[in-house]
Amino acid sequence: AHALLYCLYVVFRASPDLLLLNGPGTCVPVAWSAVLMNALCVWRRRSCRIVYIESVCRVRTLSLSARLLYYVADRIFVQWQ
């Protein structure tokens, strides 16, 4: 909860156009903060795009981070079939 609140502060202050995220679970609060910013800040001309890149070591299943961000990320890149 503390990480999510701090991420909300950082993301709203920085107001990024693109978030490029990779494997670790620490990126999930940042991504959800961007989703919340997109929903609340309708006056922005551009919304923040979320791109998630799955780690190379994940060859059989998606990581928990990828499964949590599957429906909110604009693009998810997986390096296996």
N, C-alpha and C positions, 0 to 999 in steps of 0.2 A: 504494500500500500504506500509505503514511504517512497519507493522508487517510482511508482506511477505518478505521485504528486509532483515529485521533482522533475520527472520527464514532461509532465504537462507544462510546468513553468518554462523549461528550456525550449520545448518545441513551439509554444505560443510566442515566446520572445524572439526566437530565431526565424520563425515563419518560413521554413524551407519549401522549395518547390519539388525536391526529390529526396527521398530517403532510400539509400542503398544499404541493405541489411544482409548479414550472412548468418551462419549457423547458430551461434549461442543463444540461449534463452533470455539473455539480458536485453535483446533487441525487441522483445514482445511489448514491454511497456512503452517504448519509444514509438512503435508502430501504432499501438492503440491510442496514444496521445495524438498522433497525426490524424487518425480516423476521427477522433473527437474534434480536432481543430477544423477538419474539412466540414463536419456537420454543423458546427457552431458559427464558423466565420464565413457566412454565405456572401459577404460583400467582397471577398477576395476574388480577383479575376481568375486566378489559377488555383486549383486545389493541389495539395501535396501528393505526388505520385509515390507509391510504395513499391519497391522492387526488392524481392527476397531471393538470395542465391543460396541454394542448399550446399552444404559442405561436400567435398569430394569423397569423404570417408563414408557417407551414407549411400550404400549401394543396393540395399534390399527394400528398405521402407523409408518413409519420410520421418524426419525428426519431429519431436513434439512442437517445436517452434514453428515449423512449416505447417503442421496440422492446425495450429492455432491461428496462423495468418493466412490460411488457404483462401478464405472467403473475403478477406479485406484487402489483400495485396493486389495491386494492379497487374503485376507480373511475378511469377515464380519460376526461377530457372533451376532445373535439376540436371545434374551431369551424368545421369544414367537413364536408361530407357523406361 
